[in-house]
Amino acid sequence: MINRRKKKFVDRKVQGRLILGIAIHWLLYFVLILCTIPMWHILTVSGFSEPFPVVLAESWGSMTPVFLFLAAVLPIFIWETVKFSNRFVGPMYRLHKTIRSINAGEPFQPIHFREDDFWHDVADDFNAMMKKLSENEVAAAEEAPEEEELVEV
């Protein structure tokens, strides 16, 4: 059984920036297509014999299905980006949450990332580090001399 995250949008700052980047790239791509189609129409169909507004109307009109398709795929691109980014944002969120709980004095619980997540080596290294720190604390506590009670004479 695969353990999937219920929440896909975990880190607003990171995933929000990825979504913005995808949307900007899509918009630039769309504008390039809008500019390229009339030029292609002039070179292949009408030549320079028709007025430019007529070329725009004909070329863009014939490409309406393409424009609709491009508009339809943008939400798919964004959703797929959020799902994919969850594989690296989720583990960092879990690591950050664990660090905060340790700083708050809660006992350390080893972290494990989901099977499809990235950075399993980070979780393993973090767990090993925490184990080593715990062992060092125990050794230091055993080596520390017990405080002797002072007896007044």
trRosetta pair geometry for C-beta under 8 A, 3 or more apart (Angstrom, degrees):
i j d omega theta_ij theta_ji phi_ij phi_ji
2 114 7.7 61 -174 -172 79 113
2 115 6.7 -97 -131 38 83 126
2 116 7.5 26 -154 -14 119 115
3 114 5.4 -141 81 -120 96 104
3 115 7.6 119 37 1 88 93
4 114 7.5 83 -101 -146 32 154
5 8 6.6 134 101 -83 113 48
5 10 7.4 -39 173 -64 154 123
5 86 6.0 -146 51 176 144 129
5 90 5.7 -126 -59 -115 153 142
5 114 7.3 -112 -38 -28 88 154
7 10 6.0 110 117 -82 105 76
8 82 5.2 68 145 142 115 110
8 83 5.9 -41 -148 -89 126 59
8 86 5.2 -77 -153 -72 65 142
9 12 7.2 48 164 -86 100 62
9 15 5.7 -167 -142 103 71 155
9 82 5.9 -36 -80 -157 78 125
10 15 6.8 113 48 -20 65 140
10 86 6.2 113 -3 -125 118 79
10 89 5.0 156 66 126 118 114
10 90 5.5 147 -20 -86 168 63
10 93 4.9 -92 159 -44 128 159
11 14 4.3 21 110 33 124 106
11 15 5.4 128 73 -5 72 97
11 89 4.5 -138 18 -165 120 120
11 92 7.3 -3 -51 83 151 112
11 93 5.9 -148 -56 -72 104 110
12 15 6.6 -63 -121 54 17 93
12 16 5.0 25 173 -28 60 124
13 16 6.1 -47 -126 36 11 112
13 17 6.6 11 160 -18 52 108
14 17 6.0 -60 -155 33 26 108
14 18 6.7 24 151 -17 63 105
14 85 6.9 178 128 177 103 128
14 89 5.4 177 88 -107 137 116
15 18 5.4 -49 -148 35 39 114
15 19 6.4 41 152 -20 67 102
15 81 7.9 142 -156 128 81 92
15 82 5.8 61 -166 -123 123 76
15 85 5.1 150 -107 108 88 146
15 86 7.7 32 -95 -67 133 64
15 89 5.8 -13 -52 -72 102 168
16 19 5.7 -53 -149 36 32 111
16 20 6.4 34 152 -19 65 105
17 20 5.6 -51 -146 36 33 113
17 21 6.3 37 153 -21 64 104
18 21 5.6 -54 -150 35 31 113
18 22 6.4 31 153 -18 65 104
18 81 5.3 -175 142 163 115 121
18 82 7.6 156 91 -80 125 52
18 85 5.3 -175 32 -74 171 151
19 22 5.8 -53 -148 36 32 110
19 23 6.2 30 154 -18 66 108
19 78 5.4 49 -136 -144 93 99
19 81 6.3 157 -87 95 61 135
19 82 6.9 20 -73 -65 107 93
20 23 5.8 -57 -146 39 30 110
20 24 6.2 29 156 -18 66 107
21 24 5.9 -55 -145 37 29 109
21 25 6.3 25 158 -15 65 108
22 25 5.9 -58 -147 40 28 108
22 26 6.1 29 154 -20 65 108
22 77 5.4 178 178 137 128 112
22 78 5.8 166 96 -91 143 65
22 81 5.2 -118 -50 -42 152 162
23 26 5.7 -54 -145 37 29 112
23 27 6.3 31 155 -20 64 107
23 74 7.1 62 -115 -165 71 113
23 78 7.0 29 -63 -85 89 113
24 27 5.7 -54 -147 36 31 112
24 28 6.4 31 154 -18 65 104
25 28 5.8 -52 -147 37 32 111
25 29 6.3 35 153 -19 64 107
26 29 5.6 -56 -150 38 31 114
26 30 6.2 34 151 -22 65 107
26 70 7.7 155 -173 178 99 96
26 74 5.3 109 171 -113 162 98
26 77 6.4 157 -74 67 133 160
27 30 5.5 -52 -146 35 31 114
27 31 6.4 31 155 -18 65 104
28 31 5.8 -54 -147 37 31 110
28 32 6.4 33 153 -19 64 105
29 32 5.7 -54 -150 35 30 113
29 33 6.5 31 152 -19 64 104
29 70 7.9 -158 110 -152 107 127
30 33 5.7 -53 -152 34 32 111
30 34 6.5 35 150 -21 64 104
30 67 8.0 81 -150 -133 101 78
30 70 5.9 141 -104 150 98 143
31 34 5.5 -50 -148 34 34 115
31 35 6.4 29 154 -14 65 106
32 35 5.8 -58 -148 40 32 107
32 36 5.9 28 156 -20 68 113
33 36 5.7 -57 -136 39 30 109
33 37 6.1 37 165 -30 66 104
33 63 7.9 -176 157 167 108 149
33 66 7.5 -144 172 135 140 125
33 70 7.2 -161 47 -75 163 163
34 37 6.5 -47 -144 22 22 111
34 60 7.4 24 -141 -103 77 109
35 38 7.2 -66 -167 35 31 99
35 39 6.9 20 150 -10 65 115
36 39 5.7 -67 -154 43 37 110
36 40 5.9 37 154 -22 74 109
37 40 5.7 -55 -144 37 29 112
37 41 6.3 34 155 -23 64 105
37 59 4.7 152 141 157 97 117
37 60 6.5 111 103 -79 140 59
37 63 5.4 -55 -141 -28 153 160
38 41 5.4 -52 -146 35 35 115
38 42 6.4 37 154 -21 66 102
38 52 7.5 50 179 -160 137 81
38 55 5.2 89 -155 133 97 106
38 56 5.4 -16 -98 -93 133 61
38 59 4.7 169 -92 56 56 156
38 60 7.3 -14 -63 -40 93 86
39 42 5.7 -51 -151 33 33 112
39 43 6.4 25 154 -13 65 109
40 43 5.8 -60 -146 41 31 107
40 44 5.9 -4 167 8 68 117
40 59 7.3 134 67 -143 85 132
41 44 6.6 -73 -132 51 21 88
41 45 5.0 -36 -166 34 65 120
41 46 6.1 23 148 11 85 106
41 55 5.6 154 102 -168 127 93
41 58 6.5 149 -169 96 148 104
41 59 3.7 -109 -37 -87 153 122
42 45 7.5 -38 -72 51 10 77
42 46 5.8 -51 -117 65 45 95
42 47 6.7 29 -176 -175 63 8
42 48 6.5 41 -166 -78 107 59
42 55 5.8 16 -70 -148 88 147
43 47 7.9 57 -123 -100 18 42
45 58 7.7 -143 107 126 148 135
45 59 8.0 174 39 -84 141 93
46 49 5.8 -134 170 51 80 88
46 50 4.5 -48 -177 12 139 120
46 54 7.9 160 -139 107 162 105
46 55 5.8 -137 50 -103 154 98
46 58 7.4 110 -47 70 136 152
47 50 7.9 116 68 6 64 80
50 54 4.6 -109 169 86 114 126
50 55 5.3 140 95 -57 116 86
50 58 7.7 7 131 8 164 141
51 54 4.9 90 64 7 80 106
51 55 7.2 -147 98 -8 40 88
52 55 5.3 -52 -146 35 38 115
52 56 6.3 42 155 -22 69 101
53 56 5.6 -49 -148 34 34 114
53 57 6.4 33 155 -18 65 105
54 57 5.8 -54 -148 37 32 110
54 58 6.2 26 156 -14 66 109
55 58 6.0 -60 -145 41 27 106
55 59 5.9 15 164 -10 67 114
56 59 6.3 -63 -137 43 22 100
56 60 5.7 7 171 -3 64 117
57 60 6.5 -60 -132 47 18 99
57 61 5.6 22 164 -23 59 119
58 61 5.8 -59 -140 38 20 112
58 62 6.3 14 163 -15 60 109
59 62 6.1 -58 -148 37 27 105
59 63 6.4 10 156 -7 62 115
60 63 5.7 -69 -145 47 33 104
60 64 7.3 70 152 -62 63 71
60 67 7.6 33 -165 -40 81 141
61 64 6.1 -12 -164 -33 36 108
63 66 4.5 -45 -174 38 83 120
63 67 6.0 87 127 -25 87 95
64 67 5.6 -55 -147 36 35 111
64 68 6.3 35 156 -19 67 105
65 68 5.6 -54 -147 37 33 112
65 69 6.3 36 153 -21 65 105
66 69 5.6 -54 -149 36 31 113
66 70 6.4 32 153 -19 65 105
67 70 5.7 -53 -147 36 32 111
67 71 6.4 32 153 -18 64 105
68 71 5.7 -54 -149 37 31 111
68 72 6.3 31 152 -21 64 108
69 72 5.6 -58 -148 36 31 112
69 73 6.5 24 158 -19 66 106
70 73 6.1 -57 -145 34 30 106
70 74 7.2 47 155 -38 60 93
71 74 6.2 -38 -160 5 34 115
72 75 7.5 -58 -177 30 40 98
72 76 7.4 30 139 -8 66 114
73 76 5.0 -60 -157 43 54 117
73 77 6.0 61 146 -27 81 99
74 77 5.6 -51 -147 32 33 112
74 78 6.4 30 156 -17 65 105
75 78 5.5 -54 -146 39 35 112
75 79 6.1 35 156 -20 69 106
76 79 5.8 -53 -143 38 30 109
76 80 6.2 27 158 -16 64 109
77 80 6.0 -60 -147 40 26 108
77 81 6.3 28 154 -21 63 108
78 81 5.7 -56 -150 34 30 113
78 82 6.5 29 154 -18 65 104
79 82 5.8 -53 -150 35 32 110
79 83 6.4 30 153 -17 65 106
80 83 5.7 -52 -145 38 33 112
80 84 6.1 30 157 -17 66 108
81 84 5.9 -56 -143 40 28 107
81 85 6.0 25 159 -18 65 111
82 85 5.9 -57 -140 40 26 108
82 86 6.5 42 153 -36 60 101
83 86 5.7 -48 -159 15 30 120
84 87 6.1 -47 -174 14 44 113
85 88 6.4 -68 -163 47 50 90
85 89 5.2 35 148 -12 85 120
86 89 5.7 -59 -117 52 31 102
86 90 5.1 42 176 -32 68 113
87 90 6.6 -20 -110 27 14 113
87 91 7.7 10 164 -8 42 105
87 116 5.9 -81 -120 128 116 89
87 117 5.1 -176 -162 -124 69 50
87 118 5.4 85 139 -10 93 89
88 91 6.3 -52 -151 37 35 106
88 92 6.6 29 156 -12 64 110
88 117 7.3 141 -79 -166 38 78
88 118 4.5 -8 -89 45 85 129
88 119 6.6 96 -132 -8 77 117
89 92 5.9 -64 -151 43 33 107
89 93 6.1 39 152 -26 68 108
90 93 5.6 -55 -147 33 29 114
90 94 6.4 27 156 -17 64 105
90 113 7.6 119 108 -146 100 97
90 114 7.2 -6 116 15 142 117
90 117 6.1 -107 79 -115 114 121
91 94 5.6 -54 -147 37 34 111
91 95 6.3 35 154 -19 67 104
91 113 4.6 -2 -105 -113 111 129
91 114 8.0 -127 -69 25 91 78
91 117 4.8 126 -51 174 116 133
91 118 6.4 -130 17 70 145 65
91 119 5.0 166 115 66 156 119
91 122 7.0 107 151 69 128 127
91 123 6.9 -95 -157 -53 115 110
92 95 5.5 -48 -143 37 35 113
92 96 6.2 38 155 -20 65 106
92 119 7.5 59 -57 49 76 163
93 96 5.8 -55 -148 38 28 112
93 97 6.3 30 153 -20 63 108
94 97 5.6 -54 -146 36 30 113
94 98 6.4 32 154 -20 64 105
94 111 5.8 138 139 -155 112 126
94 113 6.9 168 56 -97 150 77
95 98 5.8 -56 -151 35 30 111
95 99 6.4 32 152 -19 65 105
95 111 6.4 127 -92 137 62 175
95 122 6.8 -39 -84 134 148 120
95 123 7.3 -127 -82 -90 103 73
95 126 6.5 -150 -133 -76 106 169
96 99 5.7 -52 -148 35 32 112
96 100 6.5 32 153 -18 64 105
97 100 5.8 -54 -150 36 31 112
97 101 6.5 29 153 -19 64 105
98 101 5.8 -54 -146 36 32 109
98 102 6.4 32 154 -18 65 104
98 108 7.6 59 -177 -142 102 74
98 109 7.3 -123 -129 62 105 79
98 111 5.2 -78 -57 -64 160 126
98 126 7.7 90 95 152 144 141
99 102 5.8 -55 -149 36 30 110
99 103 6.3 29 153 -17 64 108
100 103 5.7 -57 -147 40 31 111
100 104 6.3 29 153 -19 65 108
101 104 5.5 -56 -147 38 33 112
101 106 4.3 -50 171 53 90 133
101 109 8.0 -16 102 22 145 98
102 105 7.9 83 177 -44 31 11
102 106 6.5 -86 -83 63 31 77
102 108 5.6 28 -101 -87 109 86
102 130 7.7 -117 -106 -122 150 123
108 130 5.1 178 -170 178 156 136
108 134 7.0 -119 38 -66 142 127
110 127 4.5 41 -139 -125 98 120
110 130 7.5 -176 -98 69 67 136
111 123 5.0 -120 99 -143 97 100
111 126 6.3 -3 40 90 120 131
111 127 6.5 -146 39 -65 70 99
112 123 6.3 106 -113 169 29 147
113 117 3.9 -111 162 75 118 143
113 118 7.8 -77 156 68 158 30
113 119 6.6 116 -40 81 167 78
113 120 5.6 -131 50 -95 122 68
113 123 5.1 -153 -14 -37 100 150
114 117 4.6 106 58 -21 78 109
117 120 7.0 124 89 -61 92 79
119 122 4.1 -11 177 16 102 121
119 123 6.7 108 128 -18 81 85
120 123 5.6 -52 -157 35 42 112
120 124 6.3 41 147 -19 70 105
121 124 5.5 -52 -145 39 36 113
121 125 6.1 35 156 -18 67 106
122 125 5.8 -54 -144 40 29 109
122 126 6.1 31 155 -21 64 108
123 126 5.7 -55 -144 37 28 112
123 127 6.3 28 157 -18 64 107
124 127 5.9 -55 -147 37 28 110
124 128 6.3 27 154 -18 64 108
125 128 5.6 -55 -146 38 31 111
125 129 6.2 34 154 -22 65 106
126 129 5.6 -53 -148 35 30 113
126 130 6.4 27 155 -16 64 106
127 130 5.8 -55 -147 38 30 109
127 131 6.4 33 153 -21 64 105
128 131 5.6 -53 -148 35 31 113
128 132 6.4 32 153 -19 65 106
129 132 5.7 -55 -149 36 31 111
129 133 6.3 30 154 -18 65 106
130 133 5.6 -51 -144 37 33 112
130 134 6.3 36 154 -21 64 106
131 134 5.7 -56 -151 36 29 113
131 135 6.4 30 152 -18 64 105
132 135 5.7 -53 -148 36 31 111
132 136 6.3 32 152 -20 65 106
133 136 5.6 -54 -147 36 32 113
133 137 6.4 35 152 -22 64 103
134 137 5.7 -51 -150 32 32 112
134 138 6.6 30 152 -17 64 104
135 138 5.8 -55 -151 36 33 110
135 139 6.3 31 153 -17 66 107
136 139 5.7 -54 -144 39 32 111
136 140 6.1 32 156 -20 65 108
137 140 5.8 -55 -145 37 28 111
137 141 6.3 29 155 -20 63 107
138 141 5.8 -56 -149 36 29 111
138 142 6.4 27 154 -18 64 107
139 142 5.8 -57 -148 36 31 110
139 143 6.3 23 156 -15 66 111
140 143 5.9 -59 -144 41 30 107
140 144 6.4 40 156 -35 64 102
141 144 5.9 -44 -146 18 30 115
